[in-house]
Amino acid sequence: MMIERLSPPGVPAPRGPYSPAVRAGDFIFVSGQVPVNPTTDKVELGDIQHETRLVLTNIGRILEGCGATMADVVKCSVFLADGNDFAAMNEVYAEFFGAHKPARTTVACQFAMPGLKVEIDCIAYKPGTQ
C-alpha cells in the first residue's frame, strides 16, 4: 500500500509538522481543522456556527483536492471547547453532511489556542482515485 502526504492547493497551510491529508490505500485521513479563513490563511474566531462552517468548508476543500467529497466521509471526530455548543455545532454539521451521516465522536476538551471553539478531523473512503 502506498502512503501519500497531500497538501492540496487553496487549503489552509498546516500550523505544525503535519500534512493536511494523508492517503493510505483507499482511505483519506484529514488532519484536525480549525477555523482558518483560506483567503487570509489566518484563524478566524467567532461563534460556534461560524467556526464550524469554516472548519467544514476547509475539510470539503481538502477532500476535493484529494479527489473526494463530504459524501465519502466515513468518520468524523469533533472537539468542542464547550459542550454547551453541541446543538449549534450540530445544526451546521447537518448542513454539510445531510443524508450522508458518517460515524462520529464528539468530545468536549480544552484547546491550546485560547478562544478556539471547535476542531474537526475526518476519514474518507474513496477507492480508485490514486
Buried (B, 14 or more C-beta within 10 A) or exposed (E): EEEEEBBBEEBBEEEEEEBBBBBEEBBBBBBBBBBBEBEEEEBBBEEBBBBBBBBBBBBBBBBBBBBBEBEBBBBBBBBBBEEEBBEBBBEBBEEBBEEEEBEBEBEEEEBEEEEBBBBBBBBBBBEEEE
